[in-house]
Amino acid sequence: MLKVFTSNLAYCRFAAVVSKKVAPKAVVRNRLKRFIFNFLKERAGSMISNDYLLILSPGANELTKEELLKELELVFGF
């Protein structure tokens, strides 16, 4: 789920929530967050300057990197 908040700043801010229901181990949750932030870092220049909150659903842990990348592209509209 993606929530977008308007911002008066000249840059984008991102947050990702990965709960224990998604991945019980912290190592896996942190790996998912790193993947998401690397994805967003590459595409932040083409985004409107807002605040973005991405909340991962249970089951996101079982996706491969390619599947997760496709889902992120769909959610953010790239």
PDB file of N, CA, C and O in Angstrom:
ATOM      1  N   MET A   1       0.851  -1.155   0.000  1.00  0.00           N
ATOM      2  CA  MET A   1       0.000   0.000   0.000  1.00  0.00           C
ATOM      3  C   MET A   1       0.909   1.233   0.000  1.00  0.00           C
ATOM      4  O   MET A   1       1.913   1.283   0.710  1.00  0.00           O
ATOM      5  N   LEU A   2       0.540   2.205  -0.796  1.00  0.00           N
ATOM      6  CA  LEU A   2       1.313   3.438  -0.896  1.00  0.00           C
ATOM      7  C   LEU A   2       0.444   4.598  -0.444  1.00  0.00           C
ATOM      8  O   LEU A   2      -0.677   4.770  -0.924  1.00  0.00           O
ATOM      9  N   LYS A   3       0.961   5.388   0.476  1.00  0.00           N
ATOM     10  CA  LYS A   3       0.291   6.613   0.909  1.00  0.00           C
ATOM     11  C   LYS A   3       1.175   7.778   0.496  1.00  0.00           C
ATOM     12  O   LYS A   3       2.391   7.744   0.680  1.00  0.00           O
ATOM     13  N   VAL A   4       0.553   8.809  -0.063  1.00  0.00           N
ATOM     14  CA  VAL A   4       1.283   9.979  -0.527  1.00  0.00           C
ATOM     15  C   VAL A   4       0.767  11.186   0.235  1.00  0.00           C
ATOM     16  O   VAL A   4      -0.439  11.415   0.323  1.00  0.00           O
ATOM     17  N   PHE A   5       1.700  11.955   0.785  1.00  0.00           N
ATOM     18  CA  PHE A   5       1.375  13.162   1.531  1.00  0.00           C
ATOM     19  C   PHE A   5       2.016  14.352   0.829  1.00  0.00           C
ATOM     20  O   PHE A   5       3.174  14.286   0.415  1.00  0.00           O
ATOM     21  N   THR A   6       1.272  15.426   0.698  1.00  0.00           N
ATOM     22  CA  THR A   6       1.833  16.614   0.052  1.00  0.00           C
ATOM     23  C   THR A   6       2.885  17.235   0.951  1.00  0.00           C
ATOM     24  O   THR A   6       2.832  17.130   2.176  1.00  0.00           O
ATOM     25  N   SER A   7       3.838  17.881   0.309  1.00  0.00           N
ATOM     26  CA  SER A   7       4.957  18.465   1.036  1.00  0.00           C
ATOM     27  C   SER A   7       5.360  19.760   0.353  1.00  0.00           C
ATOM     28  O   SER A   7       5.245  19.893  -0.865  1.00  0.00           O
ATOM     29  N   ASN A   8       5.830  20.705   1.139  1.00  0.00           N
ATOM     30  CA  ASN A   8       6.315  21.974   0.597  1.00  0.00           C
ATOM     31  C   ASN A   8       7.818  21.949   0.341  1.00  0.00           C
ATOM     32  O   ASN A   8       8.397  22.966  -0.038  1.00  0.00           O
ATOM     33  N   LEU A   9       8.442  20.817   0.541  1.00  0.00           N
ATOM     34  CA  LEU A   9       9.875  20.696   0.355  1.00  0.00           C
ATOM     35  C   LEU A   9      10.210  20.538  -1.125  1.00  0.00           C
ATOM     36  O   LEU A   9       9.348  20.182  -1.929  1.00  0.00           O
ATOM     37  N   ALA A  10      11.444  20.799  -1.474  1.00  0.00           N
ATOM     38  CA  ALA A  10      11.877  20.702  -2.870  1.00  0.00           C
ATOM     39  C   ALA A  10      12.394  19.310  -3.213  1.00  0.00           C
ATOM     40  O   ALA A  10      12.929  19.105  -4.303  1.00  0.00           O
ATOM     41  N   TYR A  11      12.247  18.365  -2.314  1.00  0.00           N
ATOM     42  CA  TYR A  11      12.740  17.011  -2.541  1.00  0.00           C
ATOM     43  C   TYR A  11      11.742  15.998  -1.995  1.00  0.00           C
ATOM     44  O   TYR A  11      10.836  16.354  -1.240  1.00  0.00           O
ATOM     45  N   CYS A  12      11.911  14.741  -2.376  1.00  0.00           N
ATOM     46  CA  CYS A  12      11.039  13.651  -1.937  1.00  0.00           C
ATOM     47  C   CYS A  12      11.574  13.044  -0.642  1.00  0.00           C
ATOM     48  O   CYS A  12      12.779  13.004  -0.396  1.00  0.00           O
ATOM     49  N   ARG A  13      10.632  12.577   0.171  1.00  0.00           N
ATOM     50  CA  ARG A  13      11.013  11.798   1.349  1.00  0.00           C
ATOM     51  C   ARG A  13      10.259  10.477   1.287  1.00  0.00           C
ATOM     52  O   ARG A  13       9.105  10.425   0.861  1.00  0.00           O
ATOM     53  N   PHE A  14      10.930   9.408   1.719  1.00  0.00           N
ATOM     54  CA  PHE A  14      10.369   8.070   1.636  1.00  0.00           C
ATOM     55  C   PHE A  14      10.440   7.387   2.992  1.00  0.00           C
ATOM     56  O   PHE A  14      11.353   7.628   3.782  1.00  0.00           O
ATOM     57  N   ALA A  15       9.450   6.525   3.247  1.00  0.00           N
ATOM     58  CA  ALA A  15       9.468   5.662   4.418  1.00  0.00           C
ATOM     59  C   ALA A  15       8.890   4.322   3.994  1.00  0.00           C
ATOM     60  O   ALA A  15       7.964   4.261   3.186  1.00  0.00           O
ATOM     61  N   ALA A  16       9.439   3.257   4.542  1.00  0.00           N
ATOM     62  CA  ALA A  16       8.953   1.910   4.251  1.00  0.00           C
ATOM     63  C   ALA A  16       8.692   1.195   5.568  1.00  0.00           C
ATOM     64  O   ALA A  16       9.530   1.201   6.470  1.00  0.00           O
ATOM     65  N   VAL A  17       7.524   0.580   5.666  1.00  0.00           N
ATOM     66  CA  VAL A  17       7.151  -0.166   6.859  1.00  0.00           C
ATOM     67  C   VAL A  17       7.091  -1.634   6.487  1.00  0.00           C
ATOM     68  O   VAL A  17       6.329  -2.044   5.611  1.00  0.00           O
ATOM     69  N   VAL A  18       7.914  -2.420   7.174  1.00  0.00           N
ATOM     70  CA  VAL A  18       7.926  -3.868   6.984  1.00  0.00           C
ATOM     71  C   VAL A  18       7.728  -4.467   8.374  1.00  0.00           C
ATOM     72  O   VAL A  18       8.645  -4.469   9.194  1.00  0.00           O
ATOM     73  N   SER A  19       6.529  -4.972   8.629  1.00  0.00           N
ATOM     74  CA  SER A  19       6.207  -5.471   9.962  1.00  0.00           C
ATOM     75  C   SER A  19       6.692  -6.907  10.156  1.00  0.00           C
ATOM     76  O   SER A  19       7.165  -7.555   9.222  1.00  0.00           O
ATOM     77  N   LYS A  20       6.563  -7.380  11.383  1.00  0.00           N
ATOM     78  CA  LYS A  20       6.956  -8.756  11.688  1.00  0.00           C
ATOM     79  C   LYS A  20       6.022  -9.760  11.038  1.00  0.00           C
ATOM     80  O   LYS A  20       6.376 -10.930  10.889  1.00  0.00           O
ATOM     81  N   LYS A  21       4.822  -9.313  10.647  1.00  0.00           N
ATOM     82  CA  LYS A  21       3.916 -10.214   9.929  1.00  0.00           C
ATOM     83  C   LYS A  21       4.423 -10.487   8.524  1.00  0.00           C
ATOM     84  O   LYS A  21       4.156 -11.549   7.962  1.00  0.00           O
ATOM     85  N   VAL A  22       5.144  -9.547   7.960  1.00  0.00           N
ATOM     86  CA  VAL A  22       5.716  -9.728   6.624  1.00  0.00           C
ATOM     87  C   VAL A  22       6.909 -10.669   6.695  1.00  0.00           C
ATOM     88  O   VAL A  22       7.003 -11.626   5.926  1.00  0.00           O
ATOM     89  N   ALA A  23       7.816 -10.392   7.621  1.00  0.00           N
ATOM     90  CA  ALA A  23       9.016 -11.214   7.785  1.00  0.00           C
ATOM     91  C   ALA A  23       9.384 -11.218   9.268  1.00  0.00           C
ATOM     92  O   ALA A  23       9.726 -10.172   9.818  1.00  0.00           O
ATOM     93  N   PRO A  24       9.319 -12.361   9.913  1.00  0.00           N
ATOM     94  CA  PRO A  24       9.596 -12.398  11.355  1.00  0.00           C
ATOM     95  C   PRO A  24      11.042 -12.071  11.729  1.00  0.00           C
ATOM     96  O   PRO A  24      11.302 -11.628  12.848  1.00  0.00           O
ATOM     97  N   LYS A  25      11.977 -12.282  10.816  1.00  0.00           N
ATOM     98  CA  LYS A  25      13.385 -12.028  11.132  1.00  0.00           C
ATOM     99  C   LYS A  25      13.799 -10.630  10.691  1.00  0.00           C
ATOM    100  O   LYS A  25      13.467 -10.194   9.589  1.00  0.00           O
ATOM    101  N   ALA A  26      14.522  -9.937  11.553  1.00  0.00           N
ATOM    102  CA  ALA A  26      14.962  -8.570  11.271  1.00  0.00           C
ATOM    103  C   ALA A  26      15.881  -8.505  10.061  1.00  0.00           C
ATOM    104  O   ALA A  26      15.866  -7.522   9.320  1.00  0.00           O
ATOM    105  N   VAL A  27      16.674  -9.535   9.859  1.00  0.00           N
ATOM    106  CA  VAL A  27      17.594  -9.562   8.721  1.00  0.00           C
ATOM    107  C   VAL A  27      16.817  -9.481   7.408  1.00  0.00           C
ATOM    108  O   VAL A  27      17.213  -8.763   6.490  1.00  0.00           O
ATOM    109  N   VAL A  28      15.733 -10.205   7.326  1.00  0.00           N
ATOM    110  CA  VAL A  28      14.918 -10.220   6.113  1.00  0.00           C
ATOM    111  C   VAL A  28      14.184  -8.890   5.943  1.00  0.00           C
ATOM    112  O   VAL A  28      14.100  -8.365   4.833  1.00  0.00           O
ATOM    113  N   ARG A  29      13.649  -8.340   7.048  1.00  0.00           N
ATOM    114  CA  ARG A  29      12.967  -7.040   6.978  1.00  0.00           C
ATOM    115  C   ARG A  29      13.925  -5.956   6.515  1.00  0.00           C
ATOM    116  O   ARG A  29      13.558  -5.128   5.681  1.00  0.00           O
ATOM    117  N   ASN A  30      15.132  -5.943   7.033  1.00  0.00           N
ATOM    118  CA  ASN A  30      16.112  -4.932   6.633  1.00  0.00           C
ATOM    119  C   ASN A  30      16.546  -5.113   5.181  1.00  0.00           C
ATOM    120  O   ASN A  30      16.783  -4.126   4.485  1.00  0.00           O
ATOM    121  N   ARG A  31      16.654  -6.347   4.715  1.00  0.00           N
ATOM    122  CA  ARG A  31      17.013  -6.600   3.323  1.00  0.00           C
ATOM    123  C   ARG A  31      15.934  -6.062   2.392  1.00  0.00           C
ATOM    124  O   ARG A  31      16.242  -5.463   1.362  1.00  0.00           O
ATOM    125  N   LEU A  32      14.669  -6.273   2.751  1.00  0.00           N
ATOM    126  CA  LEU A  32      13.561  -5.740   1.951  1.00  0.00           C
ATOM    127  C   LEU A  32      13.599  -4.214   1.911  1.00  0.00           C
ATOM    128  O   LEU A  32      13.399  -3.609   0.858  1.00  0.00           O
ATOM    129  N   LYS A  33      13.854  -3.601   3.056  1.00  0.00           N
ATOM    130  CA  LYS A  33      13.915  -2.130   3.099  1.00  0.00           C
ATOM    131  C   LYS A  33      15.080  -1.600   2.274  1.00  0.00           C
ATOM    132  O   LYS A  33      14.935  -0.596   1.578  1.00  0.00           O
ATOM    133  N   ARG A  34      16.236  -2.262   2.341  1.00  0.00           N
ATOM    134  CA  ARG A  34      17.379  -1.836   1.523  1.00  0.00           C
ATOM    135  C   ARG A  34      17.053  -1.923   0.042  1.00  0.00           C
ATOM    136  O   ARG A  34      17.396  -1.023  -0.724  1.00  0.00           O
ATOM    137  N   PHE A  35      16.396  -2.994  -0.362  1.00  0.00           N
ATOM    138  CA  PHE A  35      16.027  -3.162  -1.764  1.00  0.00           C
ATOM    139  C   PHE A  35      15.068  -2.047  -2.196  1.00  0.00           C
ATOM    140  O   PHE A  35      15.224  -1.473  -3.273  1.00  0.00           O
ATOM    141  N   ILE A  36      14.087  -1.749  -1.361  1.00  0.00           N
ATOM    142  CA  ILE A  36      13.111  -0.700  -1.678  1.00  0.00           C
ATOM    143  C   ILE A  36      13.799   0.656  -1.778  1.00  0.00           C
ATOM    144  O   ILE A  36      13.554   1.394  -2.732  1.00  0.00           O
ATOM    145  N   PHE A  37      14.649   0.999  -0.822  1.00  0.00           N
ATOM    146  CA  PHE A  37      15.296   2.311  -0.837  1.00  0.00           C
ATOM    147  C   PHE A  37      16.278   2.444  -2.002  1.00  0.00           C
ATOM    148  O   PHE A  37      16.420   3.534  -2.556  1.00  0.00           O
ATOM    149  N   ASN A  38      16.952   1.369  -2.382  1.00  0.00           N
ATOM    150  CA  ASN A  38      17.820   1.425  -3.570  1.00  0.00           C
ATOM    151  C   ASN A  38      16.992   1.640  -4.826  1.00  0.00           C
ATOM    152  O   ASN A  38      17.392   2.394  -5.712  1.00  0.00           O
ATOM    153  N   PHE A  39      15.846   0.983  -4.908  1.00  0.00           N
ATOM    154  CA  PHE A  39      14.929   1.179  -6.039  1.00  0.00           C
ATOM    155  C   PHE A  39      14.486   2.641  -6.111  1.00  0.00           C
ATOM    156  O   PHE A  39      14.480   3.240  -7.186  1.00  0.00           O
ATOM    157  N   LEU A  40      14.119   3.209  -4.972  1.00  0.00           N
ATOM    158  CA  LEU A  40      13.621   4.588  -4.947  1.00  0.00           C
ATOM    159  C   LEU A  40      14.729   5.607  -5.173  1.00  0.00           C
ATOM    160  O   LEU A  40      14.488   6.662  -5.759  1.00  0.00           O
ATOM    161  N   LYS A  41      15.928   5.308  -4.719  1.00  0.00           N
ATOM    162  CA  LYS A  41      17.049   6.241  -4.906  1.00  0.00           C
ATOM    163  C   LYS A  41      17.338   6.451  -6.391  1.00  0.00           C
ATOM    164  O   LYS A  41      17.649   7.563  -6.818  1.00  0.00           O
ATOM    165  N   GLU A  42      17.234   5.384  -7.169  1.00  0.00           N
ATOM    166  CA  GLU A  42      17.494   5.471  -8.603  1.00  0.00           C
ATOM    167  C   GLU A  42      16.424   6.286  -9.330  1.00  0.00           C
ATOM    168  O   GLU A  42      16.700   6.881 -10.372  1.00  0.00           O
ATOM    169  N   ARG A  43      15.203   6.316  -8.786  1.00  0.00           N
ATOM    170  CA  ARG A  43      14.085   6.946  -9.486  1.00  0.00           C
ATOM    171  C   ARG A  43      13.572   8.209  -8.812  1.00  0.00           C
ATOM    172  O   ARG A  43      12.569   8.765  -9.259  1.00  0.00           O
ATOM    173  N   ALA A  44      14.205   8.672  -7.778  1.00  0.00           N
ATOM    174  CA  ALA A  44      13.710   9.829  -7.018  1.00  0.00           C
ATOM    175  C   ALA A  44      13.712  11.110  -7.840  1.00  0.00           C
ATOM    176  O   ALA A  44      12.875  11.981  -7.603  1.00  0.00           O
ATOM    177  N   GLY A  45      14.613  11.252  -8.787  1.00  0.00           N
ATOM    178  CA  GLY A  45      14.686  12.471  -9.588  1.00  0.00           C
ATOM    179  C   GLY A  45      13.481  12.677 -10.479  1.00  0.00           C
ATOM    180  O   GLY A  45      13.165  13.812 -10.836  1.00  0.00           O
ATOM    181  N   SER A  46      12.798  11.602 -10.848  1.00  0.00           N
ATOM    182  CA  SER A  46      11.652  11.709 -11.751  1.00  0.00           C
ATOM    183  C   SER A  46      10.324  11.758 -11.005  1.00  0.00           C
ATOM    184  O   SER A  46       9.263  11.709 -11.628  1.00  0.00           O
ATOM    185  N   MET A  47      10.369  11.855  -9.681  1.00  0.00           N
ATOM    186  CA  MET A  47       9.146  11.845  -8.890  1.00  0.00           C
ATOM    187  C   MET A  47       8.778  13.247  -8.428  1.00  0.00           C
ATOM    188  O   MET A  47       9.640  14.114  -8.279  1.00  0.00           O
ATOM    189  N   ILE A  48       7.486  13.454  -8.204  1.00  0.00           N
ATOM    190  CA  ILE A  48       6.999  14.725  -7.675  1.00  0.00           C
ATOM    191  C   ILE A  48       7.424  14.829  -6.212  1.00  0.00           C
ATOM    192  O   ILE A  48       7.410  13.835  -5.486  1.00  0.00           O
ATOM    193  N   SER A  49       7.803  16.035  -5.780  1.00  0.00           N
ATOM    194  CA  SER A  49       8.319  16.200  -4.417  1.00  0.00           C
ATOM    195  C   SER A  49       7.183  16.123  -3.399  1.00  0.00           C
ATOM    196  O   SER A  49       6.556  17.129  -3.068  1.00  0.00           O
ATOM    197  N   ASN A  50       6.936  14.924  -2.918  1.00  0.00           N
ATOM    198  CA  ASN A  50       5.961  14.632  -1.878  1.00  0.00           C
ATOM    199  C   ASN A  50       6.607  13.713  -0.860  1.00  0.00           C
ATOM    200  O   ASN A  50       7.765  13.322  -1.004  1.00  0.00           O
ATOM    201  N   ASP A  51       5.853  13.374   0.164  1.00  0.00           N
ATOM    202  CA  ASP A  51       6.282  12.372   1.133  1.00  0.00           C
ATOM    203  C   ASP A  51       5.559  11.071   0.792  1.00  0.00           C
ATOM    204  O   ASP A  51       4.344  11.068   0.599  1.00  0.00           O
ATOM    205  N   TYR A  52       6.299   9.974   0.716  1.00  0.00           N
ATOM    206  CA  TYR A  52       5.749   8.682   0.326  1.00  0.00           C
ATOM    207  C   TYR A  52       5.939   7.688   1.458  1.00  0.00           C
ATOM    208  O   TYR A  52       7.032   7.564   2.010  1.00  0.00           O
ATOM    209  N   LEU A  53       4.867   6.979   1.800  1.00  0.00           N
ATOM    210  CA  LEU A  53       4.912   5.935   2.810  1.00  0.00           C
ATOM    211  C   LEU A  53       4.483   4.626   2.161  1.00  0.00           C
ATOM    212  O   LEU A  53       3.345   4.494   1.711  1.00  0.00           O
ATOM    213  N   LEU A  54       5.386   3.667   2.115  1.00  0.00           N
ATOM    214  CA  LEU A  54       5.119   2.359   1.524  1.00  0.00           C
ATOM    215  C   LEU A  54       4.979   1.345   2.644  1.00  0.00           C
ATOM    216  O   LEU A  54       5.886   1.177   3.459  1.00  0.00           O
ATOM    217  N   ILE A  55       3.832   0.667   2.682  1.00  0.00           N
ATOM    218  CA  ILE A  55       3.570  -0.349   3.703  1.00  0.00           C
ATOM    219  C   ILE A  55       3.471  -1.695   2.992  1.00  0.00           C
ATOM    220  O   ILE A  55       2.579  -1.907   2.171  1.00  0.00           O
ATOM    221  N   LEU A  56       4.389  -2.597   3.311  1.00  0.00           N
ATOM    222  CA  LEU A  56       4.389  -3.917   2.671  1.00  0.00           C
ATOM    223  C   LEU A  56       3.362  -4.831   3.311  1.00  0.00           C
ATOM    224  O   LEU A  56       3.166  -4.815   4.526  1.00  0.00           O
ATOM    225  N   SER A  57       2.717  -5.620   2.487  1.00  0.00           N
ATOM    226  CA  SER A  57       1.718  -6.577   2.943  1.00  0.00           C
ATOM    227  C   SER A  57       2.372  -7.915   3.249  1.00  0.00           C
ATOM    228  O   SER A  57       3.426  -8.234   2.699  1.00  0.00           O
ATOM    229  N   PRO A  58       1.747  -8.705   4.133  1.00  0.00           N
ATOM    230  CA  PRO A  58       2.260 -10.050   4.358  1.00  0.00           C
ATOM    231  C   PRO A  58       2.281 -10.826   3.045  1.00  0.00           C
ATOM    232  O   PRO A  58       1.342 -10.743   2.254  1.00  0.00           O
ATOM    233  N   GLY A  59       3.331 -11.562   2.822  1.00  0.00           N
ATOM    234  CA  GLY A  59       3.500 -12.290   1.570  1.00  0.00           C
ATOM    235  C   GLY A  59       4.534 -11.628   0.674  1.00  0.00           C
ATOM    236  O   GLY A  59       5.013 -12.252  -0.273  1.00  0.00           O
ATOM    237  N   ALA A  60       4.888 -10.378   0.950  1.00  0.00           N
ATOM    238  CA  ALA A  60       5.899  -9.692   0.151  1.00  0.00           C
ATOM    239  C   ALA A  60       7.261 -10.354   0.320  1.00  0.00           C
ATOM    240  O   ALA A  60       8.116 -10.258  -0.560  1.00  0.00           O
ATOM    241  N   ASN A  61       7.459 -11.014   1.430  1.00  0.00           N
ATOM    242  CA  ASN A  61       8.722 -11.702   1.704  1.00  0.00           C
ATOM    243  C   ASN A  61       8.948 -12.864   0.736  1.00  0.00           C
ATOM    244  O   ASN A  61      10.089 -13.219   0.443  1.00  0.00           O
ATOM    245  N   GLU A  62       7.863 -13.450   0.243  1.00  0.00           N
ATOM    246  CA  GLU A  62       7.985 -14.625  -0.610  1.00  0.00           C
ATOM    247  C   GLU A  62       8.201 -14.279  -2.076  1.00  0.00           C
ATOM    248  O   GLU A  62       8.407 -15.175  -2.894  1.00  0.00           O
ATOM    249  N   LEU A  63       8.158 -12.990  -2.427  1.00  0.00           N
ATOM    250  CA  LEU A  63       8.386 -12.577  -3.810  1.00  0.00           C
ATOM    251  C   LEU A  63       9.877 -12.591  -4.124  1.00  0.00           C
ATOM    252  O   LEU A  63      10.713 -12.335  -3.257  1.00  0.00           O
ATOM    253  N   THR A  64      10.192 -12.895  -5.376  1.00  0.00           N
ATOM    254  CA  THR A  64      11.578 -12.788  -5.815  1.00  0.00           C
ATOM    255  C   THR A  64      11.888 -11.308  -6.044  1.00  0.00           C
ATOM    256  O   THR A  64      10.985 -10.470  -6.049  1.00  0.00           O
ATOM    257  N   LYS A  65      13.165 -10.997  -6.232  1.00  0.00           N
ATOM    258  CA  LYS A  65      13.542  -9.605  -6.468  1.00  0.00           C
ATOM    259  C   LYS A  65      12.886  -9.049  -7.727  1.00  0.00           C
ATOM    260  O   LYS A  65      12.463  -7.893  -7.754  1.00  0.00           O
ATOM    261  N   GLU A  66      12.806  -9.860  -8.752  1.00  0.00           N
ATOM    262  CA  GLU A  66      12.193  -9.417 -10.006  1.00  0.00           C
ATOM    263  C   GLU A  66      10.707  -9.133  -9.822  1.00  0.00           C
ATOM    264  O   GLU A  66      10.192  -8.138 -10.332  1.00  0.00           O
ATOM    265  N   GLU A  67      10.016 -10.011  -9.089  1.00  0.00           N
ATOM    266  CA  GLU A  67       8.592  -9.803  -8.832  1.00  0.00           C
ATOM    267  C   GLU A  67       8.360  -8.568  -7.972  1.00  0.00           C
ATOM    268  O   GLU A  67       7.435  -7.795  -8.224  1.00  0.00           O
ATOM    269  N   LEU A  68       9.193  -8.384  -6.962  1.00  0.00           N
ATOM    270  CA  LEU A  68       9.075  -7.214  -6.108  1.00  0.00           C
ATOM    271  C   LEU A  68       9.357  -5.940  -6.898  1.00  0.00           C
ATOM    272  O   LEU A  68       8.689  -4.926  -6.697  1.00  0.00           O
ATOM    273  N   LEU A  69      10.324  -5.984  -7.780  1.00  0.00           N
ATOM    274  CA  LEU A  69      10.638  -4.835  -8.632  1.00  0.00           C
ATOM    275  C   LEU A  69       9.441  -4.477  -9.522  1.00  0.00           C
ATOM    276  O   LEU A  69       9.109  -3.301  -9.664  1.00  0.00           O
ATOM    277  N   LYS A  70       8.800  -5.473 -10.115  1.00  0.00           N
ATOM    278  CA  LYS A  70       7.617  -5.226 -10.951  1.00  0.00           C
ATOM    279  C   LYS A  70       6.481  -4.623 -10.126  1.00  0.00           C
ATOM    280  O   LYS A  70       5.800  -3.706 -10.585  1.00  0.00           O
ATOM    281  N   GLU A  71       6.275  -5.132  -8.914  1.00  0.00           N
ATOM    282  CA  GLU A  71       5.224  -4.607  -8.051  1.00  0.00           C
ATOM    283  C   GLU A  71       5.506  -3.157  -7.663  1.00  0.00           C
ATOM    284  O   GLU A  71       4.594  -2.330  -7.654  1.00  0.00           O
ATOM    285  N   LEU A  72       6.763  -2.844  -7.343  1.00  0.00           N
ATOM    286  CA  LEU A  72       7.117  -1.469  -6.991  1.00  0.00           C
ATOM    287  C   LEU A  72       6.915  -0.533  -8.176  1.00  0.00           C
ATOM    288  O   LEU A  72       6.443   0.591  -8.004  1.00  0.00           O
ATOM    289  N   GLU A  73       7.264  -0.984  -9.365  1.00  0.00           N
ATOM    290  CA  GLU A  73       7.047  -0.165 -10.554  1.00  0.00           C
ATOM    291  C   GLU A  73       5.564   0.091 -10.791  1.00  0.00           C
ATOM    292  O   GLU A  73       5.181   1.186 -11.203  1.00  0.00           O
ATOM    293  N   LEU A  74       4.731  -0.907 -10.535  1.00  0.00           N
ATOM    294  CA  LEU A  74       3.288  -0.726 -10.669  1.00  0.00           C
ATOM    295  C   LEU A  74       2.750   0.272  -9.647  1.00  0.00           C
ATOM    296  O   LEU A  74       1.961   1.156  -9.981  1.00  0.00           O
ATOM    297  N   VAL A  75       3.184   0.118  -8.401  1.00  0.00           N
ATOM    298  CA  VAL A  75       2.693   0.974  -7.330  1.00  0.00           C
ATOM    299  C   VAL A  75       3.100   2.431  -7.547  1.00  0.00           C
ATOM    300  O   VAL A  75       2.289   3.338  -7.357  1.00  0.00           O
ATOM    301  N   PHE A  76       4.343   2.654  -7.941  1.00  0.00           N
ATOM    302  CA  PHE A  76       4.824   4.018  -8.117  1.00  0.00           C
ATOM    303  C   PHE A  76       4.563   4.569  -9.519  1.00  0.00           C
ATOM    304  O   PHE A  76       4.795   5.753  -9.767  1.00  0.00           O
ATOM    305  N   GLY A  77       4.084   3.727 -10.438  1.00  0.00           N
ATOM    306  CA  GLY A  77       3.713   4.195 -11.769  1.00  0.00           C
ATOM    307  C   GLY A  77       4.872   4.477 -12.696  1.00  0.00           C
ATOM    308  O   GLY A  77       4.804   5.417 -13.488  1.00  0.00           O
ATOM    309  N   PHE A  78       5.930   3.696 -12.624  1.00  0.00           N
ATOM    310  CA  PHE A  78       7.073   3.870 -13.528  1.00  0.00           C
ATOM    311  C   PHE A  78       6.906   3.040 -14.766  1.00  0.00           C
ATOM    312  O   PHE A  78       7.770   3.058 -15.643  1.00  0.00           O
TER     313      PHE A  78
END
